[in-house]
Amino acid sequence: MRALLLSALLSLPLPALGCGPDTDCKLGNRHYRIAMPEGHDGATRVGAVVFAHGYRGSAAGMMRNTGFRKTISDMGLALIAVKSARDDWVIPNAPRDKANDGAVEFDYFDAVIADAADRFAIDTDKMLVTGFSAGGMMVWNLACARPDLFAGFAPISGTFWLEPPESCDTPVANIIHIHGDSDPTVPLTGRPIADTHQGDVGESLAMYKEFGGFSGQERGGTSALDCNAQRNPDGKLLEFCLFEGGHSFRSSFVSYAWDRLAALGKL
């Protein structure tokens, strides 16, 4: 089924006009937007940051964040802004999706990466997926279901709904989770919404620590981030970073995650 859905998305005719930061890249009834780094020659392969918006966000809205776009461009990277099919991502155990396994979104991300690599000079070996709030929840689910699609995963202020799965697909992913220490919207221990519950970040990290065989204590971070990292025998990274504050996003969080993984040879 996954192969058939991906084939159907990619077999649809491309629009006559190109797409980019101000125009949707169509994928059937879905789309994404992309901004190559400023001055890109159109041929040199570059890495990419894939960003998943929060509740009621959009790819177009992310591209209007000129500060974030400049941060990614200055790093010499492409920015790929993805868009949920409705006002929020289809995430297992979320209020509207308690019985849904999220496959529709996983297939969408497969199709986005395949399409972007076909249309643009994207180095698919150097991609970081990140997202804020509901987008961070989507990133955790991707790390579990599509660990080989990206070199790194950086969920910000979001985790699994209700509880983490018992296990994840292999290979083990590199994950850097970033969260505000006083977040009232997605608290570190979650909160009840409708007839379900946001997940507990500590439980998600504990599940992935056991799953990936992570151990050790490496303190680090920046002036804004207090981070604690663990490694597994294969050198994979599981890192938890706290910042002072609530439910907020900063471009520097993404650049930290990229630089951290790049310094370790993961990107």
C-alpha positions in Angstrom: 0.0 0.0 0.0 2.8 2.4 0.9 4.5 1.8 -2.5 1.2 2.3 -4.4 0.4 5.6 -2.6 3.9 6.9 -3.2 3.7 5.9 -6.9 0.4 7.6 -7.3 1.6 10.8 -5.8 4.7 10.9 -8.0 3.0 9.8 -11.2 0.7 12.8 -11.2 1.7 15.5 -13.7 3.8 18.3 -12.5 2.6 21.9 -12.8 3.7 23.8 -15.8 5.2 26.5 -13.7 8.1 26.0 -11.3 7.6 26.0 -7.6 9.6 27.6 -4.7 9.2 29.7 -1.6 6.2 31.6 -3.0 4.6 28.9 -5.0 3.4 25.4 -4.0 5.2 22.3 -5.2 2.1 20.2 -5.9 1.9 16.5 -4.9 -1.6 15.4 -5.8 -3.8 17.2 -3.3 -0.9 17.9 -1.1 2.0 20.3 -1.5 5.2 21.7 0.0 7.4 24.8 -0.5 11.1 25.1 -0.9 13.7 27.9 -0.7 17.2 27.1 -2.0 20.1 29.1 -0.4 20.5 32.6 -1.7 22.8 32.7 -4.7 22.5 28.9 -5.3 23.7 28.0 -8.8 21.0 25.5 -9.4 23.4 22.6 -9.8 25.5 22.2 -6.7 23.9 19.7 -4.3 23.1 21.1 -0.9 21.7 19.7 2.4 18.2 20.6 3.6 16.2 21.4 6.7 12.7 20.0 6.5 10.3 21.9 8.7 6.9 20.8 10.0 4.6 23.6 11.1 2.5 23.6 14.3 -1.3 23.5 14.6 -3.1 25.5 11.9 0.3 26.5 10.4 1.2 26.3 6.7 4.2 26.0 4.4 3.4 29.4 3.1 3.4 30.8 6.6 6.8 29.3 7.3 8.2 30.8 4.2 7.0 34.2 5.4 9.4 33.9 8.4 12.2 35.8 6.7 14.5 35.5 9.7 14.3 31.7 9.8 14.7 31.6 6.0 17.8 33.7 6.3 19.3 31.5 9.0 18.9 28.4 6.9 20.2 30.2 3.7 23.2 31.5 5.5 24.0 27.9 6.5 24.1 27.1 2.8 21.0 24.9 3.1 17.7 24.5 1.4 14.5 25.0 3.5 11.7 22.6 2.7 8.4 23.6 4.4 5.8 20.8 4.5 2.1 21.2 5.0 -0.4 19.0 6.7 -3.5 17.8 4.7 -5.8 19.7 7.1 -5.2 22.1 9.9 -3.1 19.6 11.9 -1.0 16.5 11.3 -2.4 13.0 11.4 -0.7 11.8 14.6 -1.5 8.5 16.4 -3.5 9.0 19.6 -4.3 12.7 18.9 -7.9 13.7 19.6 -9.1 13.2 16.0 -6.7 10.3 15.2 -6.7 7.9 18.1 -7.1 4.9 15.8 -4.9 6.2 13.0 -1.4 4.9 12.5 -0.1 8.0 10.8 0.8 6.2 7.6 -0.8 8.9 5.4 1.7 11.4 6.7 4.7 9.1 6.5 3.9 8.4 2.9 3.6 12.2 2.3 7.1 12.8 3.7 8.4 10.0 1.5 6.9 11.7 -1.5 8.1 15.2 -0.6 11.7 14.0 -0.3 11.6 12.0 -3.6 10.0 15.0 -5.4 12.3 17.6 -4.0 15.4 15.5 -4.8 14.0 15.1 -8.4 13.3 18.8 -9.0 16.1 20.4 -7.0 19.8 19.8 -6.2 19.2 18.3 -2.8 21.7 16.1 -1.1 19.3 13.6 0.6 22.2 12.2 2.8 22.3 15.6 4.5 18.8 16.4 5.7 17.5 17.4 9.1 13.8 17.2 9.9 12.5 19.5 12.6 9.2 21.0 13.7 7.5 23.0 16.4 4.7 22.0 18.6 2.4 19.7 16.6 5.2 19.6 14.1 7.5 18.4 16.8 5.1 15.6 17.5 5.2 14.7 13.8 9.0 14.6 14.0 9.0 12.2 16.9 6.6 9.9 14.9 8.9 10.1 11.9 11.9 9.2 13.9 10.1 6.1 15.0 8.5 5.2 11.6 11.0 6.6 9.0 14.4 6.7 10.8 16.3 6.2 7.6 14.7 9.1 5.7 16.7 11.8 7.5 20.2 12.0 9.0 18.8 13.8 12.1 15.5 14.6 13.9 15.0 17.7 16.0 11.6 17.9 17.6 10.9 21.2 19.3 8.2 21.5 22.0 6.3 18.3 20.9 6.4 14.6 21.5 4.2 11.5 21.1 0.5 11.8 22.0 -0.6 9.7 25.1 2.5 7.5 25.3 5.4 6.4 23.2 5.2 3.3 21.1 6.6 0.1 22.6 9.3 0.1 19.9 10.4 1.8 16.7 11.7 0.9 13.3 15.5 0.6 12.7 18.0 2.0 12.1 18.3 4.0 15.4 18.0 7.7 14.6 19.9 10.7 15.8 17.5 12.8 17.9 17.9 16.2 19.6 14.7 17.2 21.5 14.4 20.8 22.5 11.7 22.1 25.0 10.9 25.1 27.2 11.1 24.3 30.9 7.8 26.1 31.7 5.8 25.3 28.5 2.1 25.6 29.3 0.8 24.5 25.9 2.8 21.3 25.6 4.1 20.7 29.2 7.0 18.4 29.7 4.7 15.9 31.4 1.8 16.6 28.9 -1.8 17.6 29.7 -5.3 16.1 29.0 -7.0 17.3 25.8 -10.5 16.0 24.9 -10.5 12.3 25.7 -6.7 11.7 25.2 -3.5 13.2 26.7 -0.4 14.8 25.4 2.7 12.6 26.0 5.3 12.9 28.6 8.7 13.9 27.1 10.6 12.0 29.8 8.7 8.8 28.8 9.5 9.3 25.1 13.2 9.8 25.8 13.3 6.8 28.2 11.7 4.6 25.5 14.2 5.7 22.9 17.1 5.4 25.2 16.3 1.7 25.8 15.4 1.1 22.2 18.6 2.6 20.9 21.0 1.4 23.7 21.9 4.9 24.7 24.0 5.6 27.8 26.3 8.2 29.3 26.0 11.8 30.4 27.4 14.6 28.2 26.5 18.1 29.4 26.6 20.9 26.8 24.5 23.3 24.9 24.7 27.1 24.5 23.9 30.1 26.6 20.2 29.5 25.8 20.2 25.7 25.8 21.0 23.4 28.7 21.7 20.0 27.0 22.3 16.5 28.2 23.5 14.0 25.5 23.8 10.2 25.4 25.4 8.0 22.8 24.9 4.4 21.7 27.6 1.8 20.7 27.1 2.9 17.0 27.8 6.5 17.8 24.2 7.6 17.4 23.1 10.7 19.5 20.1 11.2 21.8 20.1 14.7 23.3 17.7 16.6 25.5 17.9 20.4 25.6 15.9 22.7 27.8 15.6 26.5 27.5 14.1 28.9 29.9 10.6 29.8 28.8 7.3 28.5 27.5 6.0 27.5 24.1 8.3 29.3 21.7 10.4 28.7 18.7 13.8 30.3 17.8 15.8 29.8 14.6 18.9 29.3 16.7 17.4 26.0 18.0 17.5 24.6 14.5 21.0 25.9 13.7 22.2 24.4 17.0 20.8 20.9 16.1 22.3 21.1 12.6 25.7 22.3 13.9 25.7 19.7 16.6 25.0 16.8 14.3 27.4 18.1 11.6 30.2 18.4 14.2 29.7 14.7 15.0 29.9 13.8 11.3 26.2 12.9 11.1 25.4 15.5 8.5 
